Amino acid sequence: MKIVIGGDHAGFSYKQALVAHLQTQGHSVQDLGPFSDASVDYPDFAHPVAKAVSAQEADLGILICGSGNGVAITANKHADIRAALCWNTELAALARQHNDANVLCLPARFVSLEAAQAMVDTFLQTAFEGGRHANRVGKICP
């Protein structure tokens, strides 16, 4: 699977670890930054991730910032993006199953790296259920 990933300075160390984690699983990962823990503005990285997923240059996206809120709000400004802020594997699964989420947003300051990795694995391994959920997802951006 082709994954695009980005975040901000608060999510930098998790991003680095997640890139390595995904690569060991055989995924193709495009890291859009940042490339250090120096202070940056999360929209500068969230918009390119959302654009790549929207343009189908990647199958799914992952964004990491301190709370996960900033990157989720930014990514969801793009019409074809359904970015989900998750803090456990159950929410990551439901985001895919019921909402056909295509960008996972993680709050680095509030979850462990192990929990973040588990959420990423769950998000990537879970399929959209369709059915009654497809109608609802279709109403998000009429």
Disulfide bonds with the S-S distance in Angstrom:
none
